[in-house]
Amino acid sequence: MKNVILIDMDNTLANFDKEFAKRWVAARPNDETTMITERKHFELEENFDAELAPLAVKIMSTAGFFIDFEPAPGAVTAVQEMLDAGYTVFFCTAPHPFQYETCVAEKYAWVRKHFGDDYLARIIITRDKSVVKGSVLIDDKPLVKGACPDPEWTHVLFQASYNKEVTDKPRLTQFSEWRNVIVPLLEKAE
């Protein structure tokens, strides 16, 4: 499984927070979006008080939410560059725990919309990324854990407000940096 790059979708490949903020403002037009764009907790609903958390869950649970994400800047180009360079790329994503019913179908539809049908076979949907084989996992989640205590991939953090405190992992702040961050890790894994 050398030279396999796993890329998370929500808030890594696709801009989850931007779509959420748009829908939040539609529901609560007087609210600032800094509570979303500068959030401290990975689980979005944990950034709201008990009164507003149900609305956050409702927004994330709405059919059509996942299909409307914009790709992260440079993401589509970077994935194509990775493939052109001879790397194997998979989109490794978890279904949202509040909305399995349409989330999975929408993630497939999102990949089809932004990458094309050929990429549908590159989707891995799992609640436990620790058991997936690969060399590198690019993910915004500060700590990716599961049944495998020592996954074979190196976790590369994709920059987010809620993972800035993590300093012991390689970091990708934007997709245009992938060669500088990912290639040395893949060469080290050989």
C-alpha positions in Angstrom: 0.0 0.0 0.0 2.9 2.3 -0.6 2.2 5.6 -2.4 -1.5 5.5 -1.3 -2.9 8.9 -0.4 -6.2 8.8 1.6 -8.0 12.1 1.6 -10.9 13.0 4.0 -13.8 14.8 2.4 -15.6 17.0 4.9 -13.6 20.2 5.6 -10.6 18.7 3.8 -11.5 18.0 0.2 -14.9 19.7 0.5 -15.8 22.9 2.3 -18.3 21.7 5.0 -18.1 24.8 7.2 -18.8 27.2 4.3 -22.0 25.5 3.4 -23.0 25.2 7.1 -22.4 28.9 7.7 -24.5 29.8 4.6 -27.4 27.7 6.0 -26.9 29.0 9.5 -27.2 32.6 8.4 -30.3 31.7 6.4 -31.9 30.4 9.6 -30.4 33.0 11.9 -29.6 36.1 9.8 -28.4 38.2 12.7 -25.7 35.8 13.8 -22.0 36.2 13.0 -20.4 33.2 11.3 -17.2 33.5 13.4 -18.6 30.8 15.8 -18.4 28.5 12.8 -15.3 29.7 10.9 -13.2 30.1 14.1 -14.6 27.2 16.0 -12.7 25.4 18.7 -14.2 21.9 18.6 -14.0 19.4 15.7 -17.6 18.2 16.3 -19.4 21.3 15.0 -22.5 21.0 17.3 -20.1 21.1 20.3 -19.4 24.8 19.4 -22.9 25.9 20.2 -24.7 26.2 23.5 -27.4 23.7 24.4 -30.1 26.0 23.0 -28.5 26.3 19.5 -27.0 22.8 19.2 -30.2 21.2 18.0 -30.4 23.7 15.1 -26.8 22.9 14.1 -27.7 19.2 14.1 -30.9 19.9 12.1 -28.9 21.8 9.4 -26.3 19.0 9.1 -29.1 16.4 8.9 -31.0 18.1 6.1 -31.1 16.2 2.8 -29.1 18.1 0.2 -26.6 19.5 2.7 -23.6 17.3 1.6 -24.1 17.7 -2.1 -23.9 21.5 -1.9 -20.3 21.7 -0.6 -17.8 23.6 -2.7 -14.5 21.9 -3.3 -11.6 23.2 -1.1 -9.5 25.7 -3.1 -7.1 23.7 -5.3 -8.4 20.3 -4.2 -9.5 19.1 -7.6 -6.3 20.2 -9.3 -4.2 18.6 -6.5 -5.9 15.3 -6.7 -5.3 15.2 -10.5 -1.7 16.1 -9.9 -1.3 13.3 -7.4 -2.7 10.8 -9.8 -0.6 12.2 -12.7 2.5 11.8 -10.5 1.7 8.1 -10.1 0.2 8.1 -6.6 -3.0 6.1 -5.8 -5.6 8.4 -4.3 -8.7 7.4 -2.3 -11.3 9.6 -0.7 -11.6 8.2 2.8 -14.7 9.7 4.5 -17.0 8.9 7.4 -20.8 9.1 7.1 -22.3 11.8 9.3 -23.7 10.2 12.5 -26.8 12.4 12.4 -27.7 11.7 8.8 -26.7 8.3 7.3 -29.8 8.2 5.1 -28.8 10.7 2.4 -25.2 11.6 3.5 -23.6 8.6 1.8 -25.5 9.0 -1.5 -24.7 12.7 -1.5 -21.0 12.1 -1.0 -21.0 9.8 -4.1 -23.0 12.5 -6.0 -20.5 15.2 -4.8 -17.6 13.2 -6.1 -19.4 12.6 -9.4 -20.2 16.3 -9.7 -16.7 17.6 -9.0 -14.4 14.7 -10.2 -16.5 12.5 -12.6 -17.7 9.0 -12.7 -14.2 7.5 -12.8 -13.6 8.7 -9.3 -16.6 6.9 -7.7 -14.5 3.7 -7.3 -12.0 5.8 -5.2 -14.5 6.4 -2.4 -14.0 4.6 1.0 -16.8 5.3 3.5 -16.1 4.1 7.0 -16.6 5.2 10.6 -13.1 3.8 11.4 -10.3 5.2 9.3 -7.7 3.5 11.5 -8.3 0.2 9.7 -7.9 1.6 6.2 -4.6 0.8 4.5 -2.6 3.7 3.0 0.6 5.7 3.3 -0.8 9.1 4.2 -4.2 10.2 5.5 -4.9 13.9 4.9 -7.7 14.8 7.4 -8.8 17.9 9.4 -9.7 15.8 12.5 -7.2 16.5 15.2 -7.1 12.9 16.4 -8.1 10.0 14.1 -8.5 6.9 16.2 -10.3 3.6 16.1 -9.9 -0.2 16.4 -6.3 -0.1 15.1 -4.1 1.7 17.7 -1.3 2.2 15.3 -2.6 2.8 11.7 -0.1 2.2 8.9 -0.7 5.7 7.5 0.8 9.0 8.6 -1.8 11.5 9.6 -1.3 14.8 7.9 -3.5 17.5 9.4 -5.5 19.7 7.0 -5.5 23.2 8.5 -8.6 24.1 10.5 -9.3 26.4 13.4 -10.0 23.5 15.7 -6.7 21.7 15.0 -4.2 24.6 15.4 -3.2 23.4 18.8 -1.8 20.1 17.4 1.9 20.5 16.7 3.1 16.9 16.5 1.8 16.1 13.1 2.7 17.2 9.6 0.3 19.9 8.3 -1.2 20.9 5.0 -2.5 24.4 5.0 -3.7 24.4 1.4 -3.7 21.8 -1.4 -1.2 23.7 -3.5 1.4 22.6 -0.8 0.9 18.9 -1.3 4.2 18.1 -3.0 6.2 19.8 -0.2 4.4 18.0 2.6 3.1 14.7 1.2 5.9 13.6 -1.2 8.7 13.5 1.5 6.4 11.3 3.7 5.7 8.9 0.8 9.4 8.7 0.0 10.2 8.0 3.7 7.6 5.2 3.6 9.2 3.4 0.7 
